[in-house]
Amino acid sequence: LGFSALTTGLLFAALAAPRFIMAYATGFFSKRFQPRYIISFGFLLALIGSIYLISTFSTHTTILQLVLGMASIGFGVGIIFPSSSYLLFTNISRDKQPDASAAMNTLNNLSTSMGTAILGLILLMGTYNALSVLKLIGGITNAFYAIAIMLFVGIIISQFIPPYKRTNNKI
């Protein structure tokens, strides 16, 4: 879209900053709502951001439009990861938590790498045999579609998280 490397880097801050903020705010929600609702809401926010980027991404997309979409994805992911980690560690005995942490970090890195590879492949398939900006934008839009589909599947899967049994207003 003709943005400089610095501007592009700052755009990715619109994804990272909301994640950071929500990592702290999610604890407040976990005391009031069931994990399935919190995680589903995170998936929904990220899905809204992805759909917004699908609908607005073109050669005339403004920085503000990109920031809004990426921030929505960042807020959603910032809700999903701390909530799922909390859910995981509260259901595992203390002596098994180091093993669970190692497995979670390994899976997190693996899924990030695989996601980047798959979305990169989708992007490249969209630009195959043509080096035009429109084909590149088509590839990026296809990657946003893939993200939206994965987020929708996440919403469905999160509905199978069992509710906590509350006793004395504690989780």
N, CA, C and O of each residue as an XYZ file, in Angstrom:
684
protein
N       0.818     -1.200      0.000
C       0.000      0.000      0.000
C       0.859      1.260      0.000
O       0.331      2.367      0.108
N       2.152      1.108     -0.118
C       3.032      2.263     -0.202
C       3.459      2.827      1.135
O       4.020      3.922      1.183
N       3.208      2.106      2.239
C       3.625      2.583      3.551
C       5.115      2.316      3.742
O       5.656      1.357      3.192
N       5.767      3.160      4.518
C       7.181      2.946      4.822
C       7.307      1.777      5.802
O       6.323      1.313      6.379
N       8.546      1.318      5.969
C       8.791      0.217      6.905
C       8.433      0.630      8.329
O       7.905     -0.179      9.092
N       8.710      1.871      8.693
C       8.378      2.356     10.033
C       6.871      2.374     10.252
O       6.384      1.936     11.294
N       6.138      2.879      9.270
C       4.677      2.928      9.376
C       4.106      1.519      9.472
O       3.193      1.271     10.260
N       4.632      0.604      8.682
C       4.179     -0.779      8.726
C       4.449     -1.387     10.092
O       3.596     -2.091     10.634
N       5.616     -1.128     10.654
C       5.936     -1.619     11.983
C       5.001     -1.058     13.041
O       4.578     -1.771     13.951
N       4.682      0.230     12.916
C       3.757      0.847     13.862
C       2.347      0.271     13.734
O       1.611      0.186     14.716
N       1.980     -0.123     12.506
C       0.676     -0.769     12.322
C       0.592     -2.067     13.114
O      -0.457     -2.404     13.663
N       1.703     -2.789     13.167
C       1.692     -4.032     13.929
C       1.639     -3.767     15.431
O       1.260     -4.648     16.202
N       2.015     -2.565     15.850
C       1.840     -2.193     17.260
C       0.353     -2.115     17.596
O      -0.039     -2.324     18.744
N      -0.471     -1.816     16.597
C      -1.919     -1.782     16.801
C      -2.451     -3.178     17.088
O      -3.545     -3.323     17.634
N      -1.706     -4.184     16.736
C      -2.067     -5.564     17.055
C      -1.509     -5.965     18.428
O      -2.175     -6.664     19.193
N      -0.304     -5.524     18.729
C       0.376     -5.937     19.955
C      -0.109     -5.182     21.189
O      -0.285     -5.788     22.246
N      -0.324     -3.886     21.079
C      -0.707     -3.084     22.253
C      -2.037     -3.544     22.864
O      -2.111     -3.694     24.083
N      -3.080     -3.772     22.073
C      -4.325     -4.287     22.676
C      -4.150     -5.657     23.327
O      -4.789     -5.948     24.339
N      -3.295     -6.496     22.757
C      -3.019     -7.799     23.379
C      -2.429     -7.607     24.759
O      -2.816     -8.284     25.712
N      -1.496     -6.687     24.859
C      -0.842     -6.402     26.129
C      -1.843     -5.872     27.149
O      -1.844     -6.298     28.304
N      -2.685     -4.955     26.727
C      -3.691     -4.361     27.618
C      -4.669     -5.425     28.107
O      -4.969     -5.503     29.298
N      -5.155     -6.233     27.192
C      -6.163     -7.228     27.561
C      -5.583     -8.358     28.409
O      -6.317     -9.009     29.153
N      -4.281     -8.596     28.306
C      -3.670     -9.622     29.140
C      -3.860     -9.289     30.613
O      -4.017    -10.191     31.436
N      -3.847     -8.009     30.953
C      -4.065     -7.592     32.333
C      -5.551     -7.471     32.668
O      -5.954     -7.783     33.788
N      -6.352     -7.034     31.734
C      -7.774     -6.803     32.002
C      -8.576     -8.096     32.056
O      -9.650     -8.125     32.657
N      -8.089     -9.149     31.451
C      -8.853    -10.393     31.378
C      -9.071    -11.006     32.750
O     -10.086    -11.667     32.971
N      -8.147    -10.805     33.671
C      -8.323    -11.329     35.030
C      -9.582    -10.801     35.687
O     -10.245    -11.525     36.428
N      -9.916     -9.559     35.426
C     -11.138     -8.957     35.954
C     -12.369     -9.711     35.449
O     -13.301     -9.970     36.209
N     -12.363    -10.058     34.168
C     -13.510    -10.753     33.581
C     -13.613    -12.196     34.063
O     -14.715    -12.728     34.204
N     -12.469    -12.831     34.317
C     -12.492    -14.248     34.682
C     -13.148    -14.481     36.032
O     -13.582    -15.596     36.321
N     -13.227    -13.454     36.857
C     -13.897    -13.592     38.145
C     -15.409    -13.459     38.015
O     -16.140    -13.831     38.933
N     -15.885    -12.939     36.899
C     -17.305    -12.653     36.753
C     -18.019    -13.525     35.714
O     -19.236    -13.696     35.777
N     -17.264    -14.070     34.767
C     -17.886    -14.819     33.670
C     -17.222    -16.174     33.504
O     -16.057    -16.367     33.854
N     -17.994    -17.106     32.960
C     -17.486    -18.439     32.662
C     -16.428    -18.361     31.557
O     -16.525    -17.508     30.674
N     -15.419    -19.239     31.593
C     -14.351    -19.209     30.584
C     -14.865    -19.328     29.143
O     -14.326    -18.697     28.233
N     -15.905    -20.136     28.944
C     -16.392    -20.301     27.563
C     -16.892    -18.978     26.997
O     -16.719    -18.714     25.807
N     -17.507    -18.144     27.829
C     -18.020    -16.860     27.352
C     -16.888    -15.866     27.095
O     -16.923    -15.107     26.127
N     -15.899    -15.882     27.962
C     -14.763    -14.973     27.790
C     -13.998    -15.323     26.519
O     -13.698    -14.450     25.705
N     -13.688    -16.595     26.354
C     -12.923    -17.033     25.191
C     -13.743    -16.841     23.914
O     -13.204    -16.412     22.894
N     -15.027    -17.150     23.959
C     -15.891    -16.934     22.787
C     -15.935    -15.456     22.411
O     -15.898    -15.111     21.230
N     -16.014    -14.584     23.417
C     -16.027    -13.148     23.151
C     -14.720    -12.709     22.510
O     -14.723    -11.870     21.608
N     -13.605    -13.267     22.966
C     -12.316    -12.957     22.345
C     -12.281    -13.382     20.884
O     -11.836    -12.623     20.023
N     -12.748    -14.586     20.607
C     -12.817    -15.047     19.217
C     -13.728    -14.146     18.388
O     -13.418    -13.832     17.239
N     -14.848    -13.733     18.969
C     -15.788    -12.869     18.256
C     -15.160    -11.513     17.934
O     -15.308    -11.016     16.817
N     -14.465    -10.915     18.893
C     -13.799     -9.628     18.634
C     -12.765     -9.757     17.509
O     -12.695     -8.914     16.615
N     -11.970    -10.822     17.571
C     -10.965    -11.035     16.526
C     -11.639    -11.293     15.181
O     -11.162    -10.818     14.150
N     -12.740    -12.039     15.179
C     -13.480    -12.295     13.945
C     -14.027    -11.002     13.358
O     -13.962    -10.795     12.146
N     -14.564    -10.132     14.203
C     -15.071     -8.836     13.727
C     -13.942     -8.042     13.080
O     -14.135     -7.443     12.022
N     -12.769     -8.032     13.702
C     -11.622     -7.330     13.123
C     -11.214     -7.908     11.783
O     -10.893     -7.166     10.855
N     -11.226     -9.231     11.678
C     -10.865     -9.880     10.423
C     -11.879     -9.570      9.321
O     -11.497     -9.277      8.188
N     -13.158     -9.633      9.653
C     -14.204     -9.315      8.664
C     -14.112     -7.846      8.255
O     -14.296     -7.507      7.086
N     -13.829     -6.987      9.218
C     -13.671     -5.563      8.907
C     -12.514     -5.359      7.924
O     -12.634     -4.587      6.973
N     -11.399     -6.048      8.154
C     -10.261     -5.915      7.239
C     -10.582     -6.492      5.859
O     -10.145     -5.953      4.842
N     -11.340     -7.580      5.824
C     -11.754     -8.142      4.533
C     -12.570     -7.108      3.757
O     -12.367     -6.918      2.558
N     -13.489     -6.448      4.452
C     -14.396     -5.524      3.771
C     -13.738     -4.201      3.384
O     -14.212     -3.525      2.471
N     -12.656     -3.823      4.061
C     -12.064     -2.515      3.774
C     -10.732     -2.586      3.043
O     -10.243     -1.567      2.555
N     -10.136     -3.773      2.961
C      -8.788     -3.860      2.390
C      -8.818     -3.686      0.876
O      -9.456     -4.453      0.155
N      -8.113     -2.656      0.417
C      -7.985     -2.371     -1.024
C      -6.754     -1.505     -1.225
O      -5.988     -1.275     -0.289
N      -6.568     -1.030     -2.433
C      -5.428     -0.137     -2.700
C      -5.633      1.232     -2.065
O      -4.697      2.030     -1.999
N      -6.834      1.509     -1.603
C      -7.142      2.814     -1.010
C      -7.374      2.730      0.509
O      -7.906      3.665      1.108
N      -6.981      1.633      1.115
C      -7.171      1.462      2.549
C      -6.316      2.476      3.304
O      -5.142      2.676      2.990
N      -6.922      3.109      4.300
C      -6.192      4.097      5.087
C      -5.537      3.433      6.294
O      -5.882      2.312      6.669
N      -4.604      4.133      6.884
C      -3.934      3.626      8.076
C      -4.945      3.436      9.200
O      -4.880      2.448      9.932
N      -5.869      4.365      9.343
C      -6.880      4.262     10.398
C      -7.714      2.988     10.245
O      -8.013      2.321     11.236
N      -8.086      2.652      9.018
C      -8.863      1.431      8.794
C      -8.059      0.197      9.200
O      -8.593     -0.717      9.827
N      -6.780      0.174      8.845
C      -5.939     -0.952      9.229
C      -5.777     -1.026     10.745
O      -5.831     -2.108     11.329
N      -5.578      0.123     11.376
C      -5.413      0.147     12.831
C      -6.672     -0.371     13.524
O      -6.575     -1.142     14.479
N      -7.845      0.039     13.059
C      -9.099     -0.414     13.680
C      -9.252     -1.933     13.586
O      -9.574     -2.596     14.572
N      -9.022     -2.467     12.406
C      -9.152     -3.911     12.220
C      -8.122     -4.691     13.020
O      -8.450     -5.695     13.654
N      -6.870     -4.227     12.989
C      -5.814     -4.936     13.702
C      -5.988     -4.806     15.218
O      -5.682     -5.740     15.958
N      -6.475     -3.663     15.677
C      -6.715     -3.485     17.108
C      -7.825     -4.423     17.585
O      -7.730     -4.986     18.676
N      -8.867     -4.595     16.786
C      -9.940     -5.515     17.154
C      -9.414     -6.945     17.251
O      -9.771     -7.679     18.173
N      -8.576     -7.335     16.315
C      -7.956     -8.662     16.373
C      -7.069     -8.755     17.608
O      -7.080     -9.769     18.305
N      -6.302     -7.706     17.881
C      -5.423     -7.699     19.051
C      -6.189     -7.815     20.357
O      -5.779     -8.554     21.252
N      -7.306     -7.088     20.480
C      -8.126     -7.192     21.688
C      -8.664     -8.614     21.842
O      -8.658     -9.170     22.940
N      -9.127     -9.197     20.739
C      -9.666    -10.556     20.801
C      -8.623    -11.573     21.209
O      -8.867    -12.403     22.085
N      -7.463    -11.514     20.579
C      -6.388    -12.457     20.911
C      -5.892    -12.213     22.334
O      -5.518    -13.153     23.036
N      -5.888    -10.951     22.758
C      -5.497    -10.621     24.120
C      -6.455    -11.166     25.166
O      -6.082    -11.317     26.329
N      -7.655    -11.456     24.772
C      -8.621    -12.095     25.674
C      -8.475    -13.613     25.620
O      -8.564    -14.281     26.649
N      -8.255    -14.153     24.439
C      -8.216    -15.605     24.249
C      -7.037    -16.249     24.981
O      -7.229    -17.199     25.740
N      -5.832    -15.748     24.763
C      -4.647    -16.442     25.282
C      -4.560    -16.459     26.806
O      -4.331    -17.529     27.369
N      -4.730    -15.338     27.505
C      -4.664    -15.437     28.972
C      -5.787    -16.298     29.551
O      -5.579    -17.027     30.522
N      -6.966    -16.212     28.958
C      -8.095    -16.996     29.464
C      -7.872    -18.483     29.268
O      -8.164    -19.282     30.158
N      -7.362    -18.855     28.118
C      -7.120    -20.278     27.868
C      -5.967    -20.787     28.734
O      -6.002    -21.929     29.195
N      -4.952    -19.959     28.960
C      -3.852    -20.366     29.849
C      -4.358    -20.551     31.274
O      -4.020    -21.530     31.941
N      -5.163    -19.610     31.729
C      -5.740    -19.703     33.075
C      -6.577    -20.978     33.202
O      -6.481    -21.702     34.193
N      -7.381    -21.234     32.204
C      -8.226    -22.424     32.205
C      -7.370    -23.691     32.263
O      -7.688    -24.625     32.999
N      -6.303    -23.720     31.500
C      -5.416    -24.872     31.477
C      -4.768    -25.100     32.834
O      -4.786    -26.215     33.356
N      -4.199    -24.047     33.404
C      -3.436    -24.220     34.645
C      -4.303    -24.432     35.879
O      -3.831    -24.997     36.866
N      -5.539    -24.000     35.850
C      -6.402    -24.256     37.006
C      -6.915    -25.690     37.018
O      -7.401    -26.163     38.045
N      -6.815    -26.379     35.905
C      -7.294    -27.761     35.833
C      -6.167    -28.786     35.893
O      -6.394    -29.971     35.648
N      -4.949    -28.339     36.219
C      -3.802    -29.243     36.283
C      -3.183    -29.140     37.673
O      -3.066    -28.053     38.239
N      -2.794    -30.283     38.204
C      -2.182    -30.275     39.538
C      -0.861    -29.504     39.504
O      -0.218    -29.375     38.462
N      -0.483    -29.002     40.670
C       0.709    -28.153     40.776
C       1.977    -28.844     40.285
O       2.824    -28.203     39.663
N       2.119    -30.123     40.549
C       3.335    -30.827     40.149
C       3.420    -31.041     38.638
O       4.506    -31.297     38.118
N       2.311    -30.943     37.934
C       2.301    -31.123     36.474
C       2.342    -29.786     35.717
O       2.441    -29.776     34.490
N       2.267    -28.669     36.435
C       2.207    -27.365     35.759
C       3.465    -27.033     34.953
O       3.330    -26.440     33.883
N       4.686    -27.379     35.399
C       5.845    -27.111     34.534
C       5.767    -27.856     33.200
O       6.125    -27.315     32.154
N       5.297    -29.099     33.250
C       5.140    -29.873     32.012
C       4.081    -29.232     31.115
O       4.260    -29.131     29.901
N       2.982    -28.802     31.725
C       1.910    -28.162     30.961
C       2.398    -26.851     30.348
O       2.049    -26.525     29.214
N       3.199    -26.108     31.092
C       3.741    -24.853     30.579
C       4.645    -25.094     29.374
O       4.573    -24.379     28.375
N       5.490    -26.105     29.483
C       6.379    -26.440     28.365
C       5.582    -26.869     27.139
O       5.876    -26.448     26.021
N       4.578    -27.703     27.354
C       3.744    -28.153     26.238
C       2.973    -26.992     25.625
O       2.856    -26.897     24.403
N       2.443    -26.103     26.475
C       1.685    -24.966     25.967
C       2.578    -24.029     25.152
O       2.177    -23.565     24.085
N       3.780    -23.750     25.646
C       4.691    -22.881     24.908
C       5.130    -23.508     23.593
O       5.234    -22.819     22.578
N       5.385    -24.801     23.609
C       5.753    -25.490     22.373
C       4.617    -25.428     21.361
O       4.842    -25.121     20.190
N       3.402    -25.718     21.806
C       2.249    -25.669     20.901
C       1.976    -24.246     20.417
O       1.581    -24.048     19.268
N       2.184    -23.262     21.280
C       1.986    -21.872     20.890
C       2.976    -21.479     19.791
O       2.592    -20.859     18.799
N       4.252    -21.842     19.970
C       5.251    -21.534     18.938
C       4.995    -22.304     17.658
O       5.149    -21.765     16.562
N       4.605    -23.561     17.794
C       4.309    -24.379     16.614
C       3.110    -23.824     15.853
O       3.137    -23.734     14.626
N       2.059    -23.452     16.582
C       0.867    -22.932     15.904
C       1.145    -21.576     15.254
O       0.619    -21.287     14.180
N       1.966    -20.746     15.896
C       2.326    -19.467     15.289
C       3.117    -19.688     14.002
O       2.860    -19.042     12.986
N       4.082    -20.606     14.056
C       4.888    -20.897     12.864
C       4.041    -21.499     11.747
O       4.156    -21.108     10.586
N       3.188    -22.454     12.115
C       2.333    -23.087     11.103
C       1.330    -22.093     10.537
O       1.074    -22.085      9.333
N       0.767    -21.262     11.393
C      -0.181    -20.247     10.924
C       0.473    -19.275      9.969
O      -0.107    -18.920      8.944
N       1.683    -18.842     10.301
C       2.418    -17.934      9.415
C       2.706    -18.616      8.080
O       2.564    -18.003      7.021
N       3.107    -19.877      8.132
C       3.401    -20.601      6.895
C       2.147    -20.785      6.044
O       2.185    -20.585      4.830
N       1.048    -21.163      6.670
C      -0.195    -21.388      5.920
C      -0.721    -20.086      5.336
O      -1.096    -20.034      4.165
N      -0.751    -19.031      6.152
C      -1.231    -17.745      5.637
C      -0.298    -17.191      4.576
O      -0.750    -16.564      3.617
N       1.006    -17.418      4.736
C       1.963    -17.010      3.700
C       1.723    -17.768      2.402
O       1.820    -17.193      1.318
N       1.414    -19.048      2.508
C       1.106    -19.853      1.322
C      -0.155    -19.342      0.635
O      -0.194    -19.232     -0.591
N      -1.169    -19.034      1.407
C      -2.406    -18.482      0.835
C      -2.114    -17.161      0.130
O      -2.610    -16.905     -0.967
N      -1.300    -16.327      0.777
C      -0.913    -15.053      0.170
C      -0.172    -15.275     -1.139
O      -0.466    -14.617     -2.137
N       0.780    -16.191     -1.144
C       1.534    -16.466     -2.368
C       0.656    -17.057     -3.464
O       0.829    -16.738     -4.640
N      -0.281    -17.914     -3.082
C      -1.190    -18.487     -4.078
C      -2.036    -17.392     -4.725
O      -2.378    -17.482     -5.904
N      -2.371    -16.362     -3.954
C      -3.146    -15.249     -4.495
C      -2.351    -14.394     -5.463
O      -2.926    -13.694     -6.297
N      -1.026    -14.448     -5.355
C      -0.193    -13.619     -6.233
C       0.516    -14.436     -7.302
O       1.284    -13.882     -8.088
N       0.280    -15.714     -7.348
C       0.968    -16.589     -8.291
C       0.731    -16.160     -9.742
O      -0.403    -15.879    -10.131
N       1.776    -16.113    -10.521
C       1.746    -15.788    -11.955
C       1.391    -14.336    -12.265
O       1.150    -14.005    -13.426
N       1.352    -13.490    -11.292
C       1.080    -12.085    -11.564
C       1.685    -11.238    -10.454
O       1.409    -11.455     -9.275
N       2.494    -10.291    -10.830
C       3.127     -9.429     -9.844
C       2.458     -8.063     -9.847
O       3.108     -7.040    -10.064
N       1.178     -8.056     -9.609
C       0.463     -6.788     -9.553
C      -0.027     -6.531     -8.148
O      -0.191     -7.460     -7.357
N      -0.258     -5.285     -7.843
C      -0.734     -4.898     -6.520
C      -2.108     -5.500     -6.257
O      -2.389     -5.930     -5.137
N      -2.965     -5.538     -7.271
C      -4.306     -6.092     -7.082
C      -4.254     -7.579     -6.725
O      -5.033     -8.050     -5.896
N      -3.341     -8.310     -7.349
C      -3.202     -9.732     -7.011
C      -2.665     -9.904     -5.597
O      -3.084    -10.810     -4.876
N      -1.742     -9.038     -5.199
C      -1.214     -9.103     -3.842
C      -2.316     -8.809     -2.826
O      -2.421     -9.493     -1.808
N      -3.130     -7.804     -3.098
C      -4.247     -7.472     -2.203
C      -5.244     -8.623     -2.163
O      -5.808     -8.920     -1.109
N      -5.463     -9.274     -3.304
C      -6.334    -10.453     -3.326
C      -5.784    -11.560     -2.452
O      -6.544    -12.225     -1.748
N      -4.474    -11.770     -2.482
C      -3.853    -12.785     -1.637
C      -3.975    -12.448     -0.161
O      -4.249    -13.322      0.662
N      -3.773    -11.183      0.172
C      -3.908    -10.758      1.572
C      -5.361    -10.922      2.029
O      -5.613    -11.373      3.147
N      -6.299    -10.560      1.178
C      -7.719    -10.714      1.517
C      -8.058    -12.183      1.724
O      -8.817    -12.521      2.633
N      -7.506    -13.053      0.894
C      -7.727    -14.494      1.081
C      -7.171    -14.962      2.424
O      -7.771    -15.811      3.083
N      -6.035    -14.414      2.825
C      -5.470    -14.763      4.129
C      -6.403    -14.301      5.245
O      -6.575    -15.011      6.235
N      -7.007    -13.119      5.098
C      -7.978    -12.648      6.089
C      -9.194    -13.565      6.137
O      -9.745    -13.802      7.212
N      -9.618    -14.082      4.991
C     -10.723    -15.049      4.964
C     -10.348    -16.309      5.746
O     -11.149    -16.828      6.523
N      -9.126    -16.791      5.533
C      -8.679    -17.990      6.249
C      -8.656    -17.742      7.752
O      -9.048    -18.606      8.536
N      -8.198    -16.563      8.150
C      -8.188    -16.211      9.568
C      -9.617    -16.185     10.108
O      -9.887    -16.701     11.193
N     -10.528    -15.582      9.347
C     -11.926    -15.487      9.787
C     -12.534    -16.878      9.966
O     -13.272    -17.114     10.923
N     -12.231    -17.784      9.063
C     -12.757    -19.154      9.170
C     -12.213    -19.826     10.423
O     -12.962    -20.477     11.152
N     -10.903    -19.673     10.681
C     -10.310    -20.277     11.873
C     -10.904    -19.682     13.151
O     -11.132    -20.398     14.126
N     -11.148    -18.390     13.145
C     -11.744    -17.749     14.324
C     -13.176    -18.225     14.543
O     -13.595    -18.419     15.684
N     -13.922    -18.411     13.471
C     -15.290    -18.924     13.587
C     -15.281    -20.340     14.162
O     -16.108    -20.675     15.010
N     -14.353    -21.162     13.703
C     -14.213    -22.507     14.252
C     -13.857    -22.423     15.741
O     -14.339    -23.225     16.542
N     -13.021    -21.460     16.105
C     -12.675    -21.256     17.510
C     -13.887    -20.920     18.361
O     -14.011    -21.393     19.490
N     -14.779    -20.103     17.818
C     -16.012    -19.771     18.551
C     -16.820    -21.038     18.810
O     -17.329    -21.242     19.912
N     -16.934    -21.874     17.806
C     -17.710    -23.113     17.955
C     -17.053    -24.040     18.973
O     -17.728    -24.576     19.852
N     -15.747    -24.228     18.859
C     -15.045    -25.130     19.774
C     -15.111    -24.615     21.209
O     -15.221    -25.405     22.147
N     -15.044    -23.299     21.385
C     -15.060    -22.746     22.744
C     -16.390    -22.992     23.461
O     -16.460    -22.866     24.683
N     -17.428    -23.336     22.729
C     -18.710    -23.628     23.357
C     -18.702    -24.955     24.096
O     -19.617    -25.242     24.867
N     -17.675    -25.768     23.868
C     -17.574    -27.064     24.536
C     -16.740    -27.003     25.813
O     -16.504    -28.034     26.443
N     -16.293    -25.812     26.200
C     -15.558    -25.662     27.450
C     -16.555    -25.846     28.594
O     -17.571    -25.154     28.650
N     -16.268    -26.769     29.496
C     -17.227    -26.994     30.593
C     -17.254    -25.809     31.553
O     -16.224    -25.175     31.785
N     -18.418    -25.508     32.109
C     -18.507    -24.394     33.059
C     -17.868    -24.767     34.393
O     -17.810    -25.936     34.777
N     -17.395    -23.740     35.081
C     -16.897    -23.939     36.440
C     -18.078    -24.158     37.370
O     -19.168    -23.628     37.154
N     -17.844    -24.938     38.396
C     -18.839    -25.064     39.452
C     -18.460    -24.062     40.518
O     -17.408    -24.185     41.146
N     -19.301    -23.077     40.725
C     -18.997    -22.009     41.678
C     -19.478    -22.413     43.071
O     -20.580    -22.932     43.251
N     -18.615    -22.154     44.041
C     -18.988    -22.360     45.433
C     -18.560    -21.128     46.217
O     -17.413    -20.692     46.118
N     -19.454    -20.581     46.974
C     -19.194    -19.382     47.773
C     -18.650    -18.232     46.941
O     -17.725    -17.542     47.372
N     -19.207    -18.014     45.756
C     -18.817    -16.945     44.849
C     -17.367    -17.051     44.393
O     -16.788    -16.056     43.958
N     -16.780    -18.218     44.483
C     -15.419    -18.428     43.977
C     -15.488    -19.400     42.819
O     -16.373    -20.251     42.738
N     -14.537    -19.249     41.936
C     -14.480    -20.162     40.786
C     -13.822    -21.447     41.238
O     -13.662    -22.372     40.442
